[in-house]
Amino acid sequence: MNKKALIVATVLMAVTTFLGKAQGALNLSLDECIRIALNENPTVKIDSMELERVDYSKRETLGQLLPEVSFAAQYSRTLMKQTMYMDTGEGVAAIKMGRDNTYSTALSASIPIYVPQLWKSLKLSDTQILQNLETARASKLALVNQVKNAYYALLLAYDSYKVLMANYETSKMNADVFTKKFELGVASEYDMLRANVAVTNLEPSIIDAENSINKLKLQLKLLMAMDANVDITPAETLDNYKQTIYGSAMAIDTSLVNNTSLKQLDLQTDMLRQSLEVQKASWLPTVAASANLSYSSMSNGNPLTNFKWMGSSSVGLSVSIPIFQGGRRLYKQKQAEIQVREMKWQRENLERSLNIQVQNELDNITKSLKQVDANTKGVQQAEKAHEIMQNSFKIGSGTFLQLRDTEDALMAARLSYYQSIYNYLVAESDLEYVLGNAPIYKYTRN
C-alpha cells in the first residue's frame, strides 16, 4: 500500500506541475504557429539568402557584357646595360644600349560585341532564379505540413490526456468509495482491490501521455525556432475542427498544377534546354573591341628628374572563330540532349507517382470521415450505456465490474473519436502538401 501511495503521489505531483505550467503557457492557434515558423525557421531564412546569392550570380554574368577597363604602371632600373660591339676602321667600338630609368603606364579597355554563349547564359541565370524561388516555396510548403501535423498530434495528445484524466478521476473516486465500504464491511475485498487496480493501471498511461505532450511541444517549438524553455499550449481542440472537416472535404481540388515537385522538374528541364543552347552557342564566333593608351619615359641618373614622356594609342577589333577542340563541344552537346530526353520520362514517372499519392490521401480522407461518423455514434452509445449502468449500480442491480466495463468502453470510444479526427486532419494536410495548395503567403510578413 505504501508503494501504491507513492505512485499516486508522484502522478498527482506530475499532474499539478503540468497544469501549473499550462496556466502560464503561451496559448497559440495553428495559424499563429505556422506564421511564427515561416518567419523564424532557419531553413526558410537560408532559402531566402540563397535566392539573394543567385541574384548576385546573375549580376556577375551580366557584368561580363560591360566594358572592362584596367590601368597598369611599371618602373625599372637598369643595373647593367647591354653592350653592343661594332667594327670600325680603327678597331672595335663598344656601345652601351638603354638608359638607367624606364617608366611605362598603360590604360586598356575591352568590350564584347557579339558573344552568343554569354547571352544564353543570362537566360540560364533567369531560370536559376525561378528554380530557387520554387525551392524556397517547396521548403515553406514542407514546413507548413510539418507544423500542421505536429500541432494536430499535440491536440490529439492533449485530448487523449483529458480523456485519461477523466477516467482516472472516476476510477480514483470509485476506489475511495469501495475502500471506505470495505472498511465498513459493506463491500468485498475483491471489489476494493479491483477498484484500486483500475486506478493503478491508468497511472502509466497518464505519465506516457504527459511525456508525449512534452515531446510534441519540443518538436513544435523546434519547427518554430522557439526557445525550449518557453512553454506553449494549443488554443484549439480537435472538436473545433469537426464542424469544418465535411465542408473541407467537399472543396478539395486534386489538380497537380501547383505541385512543387513537378514545377521544380519542369524548371530543371528548362535549365537543361538552356544549357543545351549554351553548348550550341559555343560553335559561334565571338567579336570584341579593344582600345589601348600608353605612355613611357626613359632617363639616366636621378630617377625623379629628366622625364621624357612619349605616348601611343591604338584601337582594335578581334574575332575568335572556334574550329576544332578535340570533339569536346560535340560530346557536351550530345550529353545535354540525352539529359533533356531523360527529363521527359522522369516527369511521366513523377506525375504517375503523385497521382497515386493523391488517390491514397483521398482514400484516407474518405475512410477518416466514415470513422468520425462511426466513432461519434460510438461515443453517444457509450455515454448512454455508462449512464444506464451508473443508475443500475446505484440501485444495486448492476455490479462494479459491469460499471468498470462501461467506463473503459466510454474511454476507448472517446479516444477512437479523437484519433479519427486526427487521422482526417493529417490526411488533409498531407494532400495539401502534395497538391502544393497551402496559402503560405498569407502567413509571411509583407
N, C-alpha and C positions, 0 to 999 in steps of 0.2 A: 504494500500500500504506500510505503514511503517513496519507493521508486516511481509509482504512478503519480503521486502528488508532485514529485519533482518534475516529471514530464509535463503535467498540466500547468505548473507554474511557469515552466520555460516557454510553452506555447502561448500562454496568456501574456507573458512579458514581451514576446516577439510581436504579438498582435498589437499590444499597446504601443510599442515603439514604431511599428509600421504605420498605424493610424495617426500617431503624433507627427510623423514625418509628412504624411499626406496632407495634414492640415496646413502646413507652411509651404507646400509644394507649389511649383509653377504650373498653373492649370492651362493646358494647351489643347486647341482643337486640331483636327487633321490638317486643315488649310494653313494654320499657323506653323505647324511642324514642317510642312512642305516649303513654305515661304522661307523659314529660317534655314533649312537645308540648302535650298537653291542659291541663297545669298551668302552662306558661310562655309559650305563644304569645300575642302581644298581641291577636290577633283574638278569642280566647276571652275574654280579660280585658275587652275593650271590650264584648262582648255581655253579660257579667255586670254591668258598670256601667250599660249601657243598660236592663237589666231593673230595676235599682235605681231608675233615673230614672223609669221608667214607674210604679213603685210609689208614688213621691213624687207623681207627677201624679195618681194615683187619690186619694191623701190630700188633695190640693189640691181636687179636685172634692167629696170628702166634706165638706171644711171649709165648703163653701157651704151645707150643711144645718144648720150650727151657728149659734147666736146671734152677731150682730155688734154689738159694743159700742164706742162711741167717746166720747171726752171732748174738750171744747173750752173754751178760756178766752180772753177778749178784754178789752183796756183801751184806752180812747180819751180824749184830752184835747181839750176844745173850745177852739179858738183865737179864734173869732169866733162869738158866739151869734147865733141867728136873732132878728130883731126883728119884732114884730107891732105894727101901728098900729091904734088904736081911737078912734072918735069919741066924745067926751064933751060934756056941755053947756057946758063951759068951753073946749073946743078939741079937739086931737088928742093922745092919750096914747101914748107909745112903751113897749112892754112887751118885754123880752128873754126868750126862751124857752130852757130847758135849763139844765144845770149844767156845771161845769168838768170833772168827772171821771165817767167811766162805766165800770163793771165788769160783766162778764157771764160766767157759767160755765154749761155745759150737759153733761149726761150723757144719751146716747141709746142705745137698743138696738133691734134688729130681728131677727126670726126668721122664716124661711119656714115656712109651714104646709102648703101644697099647691102643690108645684112639680113637676108630672109630667115636664117636659122634663129637669130635673136628675136625677131618679130614673132615667130611661132612660140618661142619660149615665154613671151609675155602672156599669150593666151593660156599657156600651160599654168602660169602663175595664178591667173584669174580662177581657173578651175581648182587649183590647190586651195585657194581661199574658200571657195564654196565647199570643198571637201572638209576643211577644218570647221566651217560653220555647222555642217551636218554632224560631224563628230562631236562637237560641243552639244548639239541638240540631243544626240544619242545618249551622251552622259547624263544630261538632265532628265531624259525620259527614264533611264535606268534608275536614277536616284529617286525620282518620284515613285516609281514602282516599289523600290526598297523601303522607302519611308511609309508608304501606304500599308505594305504587308507587315512591317514592324509595328505600326500603330494598331492595325487590326488584331495582330497577335497579342498586343498589350491589352486591348479591350477584352479579348477572349479570356486572358489570364485574370483580369480584374473581375469580370462577370462570373467566371468559374470560382474564383476565390469567395465572392459573395454567396454563391450557392453553397459552397462547402461550409462557410461560416454559419449560414442559416441552419444547415443540418447539424452542425456541431453544437450550436446553442440549444437546439431542440433536444439533441441526444444528451447533452450535459444536464438539461433540466429534468429529463426522464431519469437519468442516473441519480440525481439528487433526490427525486421523489421516491424511487424504489429503495434507495439506501435508507431513507427515513422510515419507509414502510417496513423494511426488513428489521430495522431496529425496534419497531413497534410490534413486530411479529405478525403483520398482516400481509406480508409478501414473502415469497420463497427466496432462498439464497440464489437459486438459479436465475430468477428474474433480475435480482440485484446485480449479479455478476454479468448477465447478458447486457444489461443497460450500461454498465461501466466499460465493458469490452467494446461496445459500439462507439463510445467516446474515444477510447484509446486507438481504435482502428482509423479514426478520422484525423488524428493528430499528424501523422506523417504526410498525409495528402495536403494538409493546410501548410505545413512547412515547405513542401515542394512547390505549392502554389506561390508562396511568398518569394521563394528563391527564383521561380520563373519570372515573376513580376520584376524583381530587381535586375535580372539578366536582360530582359526585354527593354527595360528603361535604359540600361547602359548601351544596348545596341542602337536604340533610337537616338540617344544623345551623341553617339559616335557619328551617326549619319548627319546630325545637325551641327557637328563640330562644337558641341557644347561641353563645358567642363563637367567632369564626372561627379563633382561634389554638389552640383545643382540638382535638386530633386524636382521631378516633374510628375504630373498626373494627367490622364486624358480627360478632356472636358466633355466627352461623349460616351455613350454606351452602345452596345450592339443593337439594343432595342430602338435607338434613334434611327438606325439605318433600315429597319424592317419596313417602314412605311414607304420607302423610296425604291426598294430593290425591284419591285414589279414594273414601275414606270421606267426605270433604267434599263431593264431587260428588253422592253419593247422598243427602245430608242437606239439599240446597238446597230452601228453601221460597220459592216465587215469588209469594207474596201481596204485594200493594201496600198492605196495611193500615198499614204503618209508613213508607211513603214520605213524606218531609218536604215535597216539593213539593205533593202532594195535601193534606196536613194544613194547610199554610200557606194554600192556596187555599180550603179549607173554612172556616178561621178568618177569612179576608178576606171570604168570603161572609156569615158570621155578623155580622161588623162592619158590613157594608153593610146587612144586615137591621135591625140595631140602630140604625144611623144613620137608616134609614127610620122606625123607631119614634120616634126623637127628633124627626124632622121632623113626624110626625103629632101628637106631643105639643105642638108649638108652637101648635096650634089651640086648646088647652085653656086655661081661665083659671088664674091663679095667685093665691094668697092669702098674705098676710104680716101679721104682727102687729108693732107698734112701741110703744115707751114712751119718754117724754122727761121729764127733770127738769132744771130750770134755776133759777139764782139770779142776781139783778142788783142793782147798787148804784149810786147817783149822789150826788155830793157836790161842794161848792165849796171852793176854797182848796187846802190841802195834800192831795196825792193819797193820803197814807198815814194820814189821820185821817178821822173823821166818816163811817165806813161805815154805811150803812143798807141791809141786805140784804133782798130780797124774793124769795120763791120761787114757783115754779109747776110743775105736773106734768100729764102727760096720757098716756093710752094710746089706741091706735087699731088698727083693722083695715082693711087695704087689699085690694081686689080689682081685678085687672087682667084685662080681657077683650079679647083681640085680635079685631079686627073686619075691618080691611082694611089691607094693606100693599103694595098695588100688584101683587098676584099673586105676590110673591117666594116665599112659603111653598109655594104650589101648584106652582110650577115646580121648586123644590128637591126636593119630594116626587116629582115625575114623573121627575126625573133619577135619584134614588135607586132608584126602581122599575126603570128601564131597566138600571142597573148590576147589580142583583140578577139580572135575567134574563140579562144577558151572562155572568155568572159560571157559569151552568149550561152554556153552550156551551163556555166556556173549560175547564171541568172535563172535559167529554167529550173534547175535543181533547187535553188533557194526559194523560188516562188512556190514550187510544189511543197516544199517542207513547211513554209509559212502557212499555206492553206490548210495543211494537216493540223498545225498548231492552233489555228483559228477555230477549226471544227472541234478540236479536242476541248478548247476552252468553252465553246458554246455548249458542248455536251455537259461539261462540268457545271455551267451556269444553270442549264435546264434541270440537271439532277439535284443541284443545291436548292432550287426553287421548290421542287417536289418535296425535298427533305424538310424545308422550312414549313411548308403546309402540314406535312405529316407530324412533325415534332410539335407544332403549335397545338394541334389537336391532342397529341400525346400529353402535353403539359396540362391542358384543360382536363383531360380524363384522369390524369394522376392526381391533380389537385382535388377533384371531386371524390375520387376513391379515398384519398387521405382524409378528407373531411368526414366522409361516411364512417371510416374506421375509427376516427377520433371520437365521434359520437357513440359508436358501438362500444369502444373501450371504456368510455366514461360510465356507461350503464352496466358494464360487466359482461356484455355479450361478445366481446372481442378480446383476443389475447394480445399480450405485449409483442409477441413475435409477429403477429399479423400487422400490428401498428408499425413496427420497425420495417417490415417489408414495404408498406405503403410509403414510408418516409424515404427509404432508399430508392424506390421506384420514382418518386417525385424528384429526388435529386438527380437521378440518371436522366429523367426526361428533360429537366431544365438544362443540364449540361449538353445533351444532344441538341437541344433547341439552339443554344448559343453557338455550338460547333457548326451547325448547318448555316447560320447567318454568316459566320466567319468564312466558311468554305465558299459561299457565294461571293463575298466581297473580294477574297483573294483571286478567285477565278475571273471576276470582272476587272480587277487591277491588272492581272497578267494579260488578259485580252486587250486591254487598253494599251499596254506596253507593246504588244505585238503589232497592233494597228498603228501605233505612234500618234494616238489622238489626245494624249494628256495636254491640257491647256497650260503649258509651263510658263507662258509669257505673262499670265495674269498674276503669277507669284513673284516675279522678279522685279527689282527696282527699276524705275523709269530713268 
